[in-house]
Amino acid sequence: MNSRVKSESKYKAKISGTGRYLPEKIVNNYDFEKKIDTTDEWIRTRTGIFERRYAADNQATSDMAFEACLNALESAHMSSKDIDMIIVGTVTPDHPFPSTACILQKKLAIKGFGAFDISAGCPGWIYASDIARQYIENGSAENVMVVGADILTKITNFDDRGTCVLFGDAAGAVIMSRAERKDISLVIDSEIVADGSYYDILVQPAGGSRMPASEETVRKNLHTIYMEGNKVFKLAVKSMETACESVMQRNGFDIKSIDWLITHQANLRIIESLGNKLKVDPHKVIINIEKYANTSAATIPVALDEAVRDGKIRRGDVVLMSSFGAGLTSGSLLIRY
Ligand code: ACO
């Protein structure tokens, strides 16, 4: 039961810059037709995906995140020295430890403040934003680099047609800053939720303390994503609907006051089903799944950055974002951009 109430904060937060990075290599549905028992038609109609980007063999999550951060710093007219916290949402860190956020801190040539990763599946960036918001609102941080970055293709079982067609790689970065009184931009509210009773329907079984790496785990492909897709599907729509309604209700917004809805890009049918439940005008729903597939924690910051740079989302627009994923986790973020 989530009993979060809205309390008055010392400061307000806003989004001051956005950035993204997509690797160059494009893999389309026809490339899968040549390798596994699938068709472009099945993938398109069941998921909405046509193509996706793959990181290079020598690229790690921090490499992609670094490019997205540079992009965000440029858009915020800031230098890395202005950043005083880094939070990275990822399930594919460069290493089990240290955190990707610390590696990113080194790449950005900054130090002396908190940098850490959040493991919350696809809503990793929403979770990271929820934490960043509170650090800014209580006055402990002024400019937080909030990153969502994943290379799921390095933990994908390419023999499993039920999962391997779904994922792509990407990084998104957003700078969340302390707002001044004159700012129209505002992070209005956010919410994070988890239901651990479903932890085992979407899991990377091996490589942790439960099942350390061994010859057997490698042979059995246990370091790759295991997902019971149709169970996740059913829970996805309900959890995002609840998370969206909760932040809207708590802040006196109804669906007509939302200019843009950005949901996790896991399956076009999930996005459309959520849109129908919320009764949102389909023209207000940002969709890029056909180009990038499910990029895990990167989907929302990438879609936000793309919509801002394309001139769809403008300063003052109200944007509702929501995601769900491994945990099972879900969350929402309501902003005036
Ligand atoms: N090509 C052709 N046929 C396929 C493929 C494929 N790539 N994949 C599965 N099928 C087949 C199945 O084998 C099955 O065949 P059968 O009826 O002969 O047994 C049939 O298609 C139907 O399979 P379902 O799994 O029931 O298909 P469904 O319509 O549920 O679609 C999908 C599967 C796309 C995975 C869907 O369930 C889904 O999108 N789930 C949610 C995924 C998600 O959102 N994950 C969370 C985020 S991921 C993360 O956090 C890392």
Residues whose N, C-alpha, C, O or C-beta is under 5 A from the ligand:
A	BS01	ACO	D37 T38 T39 W42 R46 T47 G121 C122 R161 G162 V165 G229 N230 V232 F233 A266 N267 F324 G325 A326
